[in-house]
Amino acid sequence: DPDEYLVIEGSGMLDGFVLSDGEGGYRFPPGTTIDGRLVIARSGPAFEQAHGYPPDFEIEERTLAVPDVIPNGNLLMANQADELLLYQGTTLVQQVAWPADVLPREGRIHYLNGEIWDPRPLSIGQSRLLPATFEGVAVKAFVAPDCSYEVFSAAVASAEHEILVNVYEFTDPAMAADLICARERGVTVTVLLEGGPVGGVSAEERAIAGALNRSGIPVLSMTTTDAAHAKYRYDHAKYLVIDGERVLVGSENFKPGGYPAPGLQGNRGWGVSLENAGLAAYFREVFLLDAAGGDIVPFEGTTAEPRTPWAPSYTVEFAACRAEGARVTPVVSPDTSALILGLIEGAQESIAIEQAYITNETAYDLNPYLAAAVNASRRGVAVRVLLDAAWFNTEDDADNDEMVSVINRIAAAEGLPLEARLADLEANNLAKIHNKGVIVDGRTVLVSSINWNANSPAFNREAGVIIEHPDIAAYYTAVFEDDWDASGEGGARGTTGPDRLKIIAAACILAALMGLYLYRRRRT
């Protein structure tokens, strides 16, 4: 294939090294050195089209900008079965064969870590980020619907040079207007969206994209094209990087329900604005990696006027909370989503979980994060789980209401300090729970876009942070307690949906028919 390639890693001179498949091979030009990684592709242009950057060497003479290796025969990596042999002189240094060592699959990239292949196989274009922790971070914690838009608007207004936005869905006219104002005062703004969200791209999102484009803001989308397959199943992250100094990340899409105007109803979601140059550089690297490659194309907008839907009023309960000196660890899916397991498994006293939903792996296997929380309760950790009660998360036979029952049955059967509830949306005047948050031991908090299903941590691009600071943990604990207490023991009173609406409609019809019957009876 024209875009096939391999990577070697090491340091030193490459004189005398030969790569072969037993039938053909190549060596490097005299004097070639390596210090890190070298990419050798069959075709430089084909590789660059797929990955967004050129290789270090190419096999076929396609472009003057990329140096050529020195071939001896024709090394062609077969898709179904083949091998690669690395020689130094006549000594075999390393060998890899497929399917013996790695499972061949189109678009799959295999890495050798020590003596182990594929701790996490990658698709083309996916990042391979390592865990990193940043000290001394200034944090402004916020929640939706109470104060999310205020924090977002202030963060965008502070921008002087650059704003990088990556968000799954964007339909909020006010948030778009803030970005347009930033562009008008000279800030470079770039927006990356998911090209194929569940349910398709809405007319509202195309209207937002059109407005941003007309202002000079490039809007890009991640989607499968003729040039490349989409890097991730969904680009489900929700963050922005400002001036290489600040990151705003959270659970909410850029929609009126996630960032409503103060005093309007919306979702329950968590978010943070984080000030630290190292942390911002980390997320900036993630953005630049994701915004490059053949799967990134312009997002086509329309000339329609963006509109904000009506929303009920809401009484604000929680202002933003600011704290200094936090310890923050990014959680980027799928690269470092395993950090969530470590967070839960390290709990010693308490775990509070607020999620839009939780789905199990199979009919017999719990979700890994939930399983870790249940196991924590078995060693005495107090665990509470609060799930959304909106109709679309409770109408099917294996939804949040059944999950709550499963968790509480496990707790009752084993006598565990474990309880689950459905959120009472009506009691707290919330549209839905869209959060993906965890609080551990009253000291550490996870704020993220990562849903608790099989897809989100393993195949999506997601973004979040683990924050270690007592004041931030206390803030989110207060929000969680408010939602938990409003829901009461035994679940939600405020589950609204088609069934309840049908009952109300039927009651109205019966009342009208009874009124008509009584009226006619009096007339006769």
Residue, then its C-alpha position, 0 to 999 in steps of 0.5 A: d500500500p502506498d501509505e504503509y510505513l514503519v517506525i524505528e526507535g533508538s540512538g546512534m549511527l545506522d550504518g550497517f543496519v538493514l531492514s528486510d522482510g526476507e525477500g527485499g529490504y533497504r539500508f540507510p544512506p551513509g552517515t544516517t543517525i537516529d536520536g529518537r524515532l524515524v519514520i520510513a514510508r513507502s510513499g512520502p506524499a501518501f503518508e503525509q496525506a494520511h498523517g498531516y506531516p512527512p516521513d523521515f525517509e521514503i522507499e519510493e522516489r516520490t518527492l525531493a523533500v523526503p530523503d530515500v533509503i537505499p533499496n535491495g529488492n522490494l520490501l512489501m508488507a503484506n496485509q494478512a501475513d508477513e514479517l520484518l527483520l532488523y539486521q546489524g551486519t549479519t546479526l538479527v537484532q529484532q524480528v516481528a511477524w504477523p499474525a504471530d506477534v500482532l493481529p493484522r487489521e487495516g489502519r492499525i498501528h502496533y507498538l512494542n513496549g519493552e518485550i510486549w506488543d500492543p498494550r494499546p493498539l492505535s489507529i492511524g493518526q491517534s496520539r500516544l500521550l503519557p500521563a503527566t501531572f502539573e503542580g501549582v495550578a490555579v483553578k476556577a470550578f463551576v457547574a451548569p446551569d448555575c454559572s457555566y456561561e459566566v465562566f466561559s464568557a469571562a475566559v474567552a474575553s480574557a484571550e489576547h492571542e489564540i483560542l483553540v476550541n475542540v467540542y463535540e457539538f456547538t449550537d449556542p449562539a451566545m458562545a459563538a458571539d463571544l468567540i466572534c468578538a474575540r476574533e474581531r479584536g484580533v485573537t486567532v480562533t480555531v474550532l474543531l467539531e465532531g463531523g458525525p455526532v449521534g443523530g447527525v449534524s443539526a441545523e442549529e450547528r450548521a448555522i453556528a458554523g456559518a456565523l463563525n466562518r463569516s467572521g473569519i473563524p475556521v471551523l474544522s471537523m473530524t470525519t472519515t474522508d477518502a484520504a483517511h479514516a477518522k482518528y477516533r470513533y467520536d471526537h467527544a471532547k469539550y475543551l478550549v485552550i486560551d493563549g497557551e496559558r489557560v484551559l477550560v474543560g468540562s462535561e458539557n457541549f457548547k449548547p444552551g443546556g450546557y452553558p445557559a444564560p444565568g437564571l435559565q434552566g439547563n443540565r447539571g454539568w461540571g467544568v473547570s478553568l485552569e491556569n498553568a502554562g505547562l497544563a495548557a501546553y499539554f492540551r494545546e499539543v492534543f488539539l494540534l495532533d487532532a486537528a491535523g491529518g486527512d480526516i480533518v476537513p472544513f465544516e460547512g455552515t449555512t446562512a441561517e440565523p442561529r437561535t436560542p431555544w426557550a428555557p424555563s427560569y432557574t434559581v442560581e445556587f452555586a457561584a464559581c469557586r476559585a483555589e490556588g495551588a492545585r495538583v492537576t492530571p489530564v485524563v485524555s481518552p483513549d490514551t490515559s483513561a485508565l487513570i480513572l480506574g486508578l482514582i477509584e481503586g485508590a479510594q480509602e473513605s468515600i466515592a461520590i459518582e454523578q453520571a449521565y448514565i452507566t452501561n455494563e460491558t455485557a449482561y454478566d460483566l459490570n462496567p469496569y469503573l462501576a466494578a471498581a467502585v463496587n469493589a471499593s465498597r467491599r473494602g469499606v469505602a462509602v460509595r454513592v451513585l447518582l444517575d440521570a432520570a430523563w426519559f431517554n435514560t429510563e425508557d428502555d429495559a436496560d437503562n438507568d433505572e435498571m442500573v440503580s436497581v442492580i447496584n442497590r441489589i448488590a448492596a443489599a445482598e452483600g451488606l455494602p456501604l453502597e447506594a444508587r439513586l435516580a436524580d430528581l430533576e423536577a426537585n432541583n429544576l434541572a433539564k437532565i444530568h449530563n455530568k461525568g464526575v467523581i469525587v474521591d475521599g473529599r480531596t480529589v475530583l474528576v471533571s471530564s467528558i468521559n461517559w461510563n460505557a465501553n466506547s468512550p474511554a477506549f475509542n473516543r477522543e475525550a478530555g478531562v482532569i483529575i484535580e487534587h485540592p480540598d477546596i475544589a473537592a468541597y465545592y463539588t461535594a456541596v453540589f453533589e450533596d444538593d443533587w443527592d438530597a433532592s433525589g431522596e431515598g429510593g429514586a427520582r420523583g421527577t422522571t418525565g417523559p413520554d409515558r408521563l406525558k401520555i398519562i397527562a394527555a389522557a387525563c385531559i381528554l377524559a376530563a374534556l369528554m366528561g365535561l362534554y357529557l355533563y354539558r349535554r346531559r344538562r341540555t337534555 
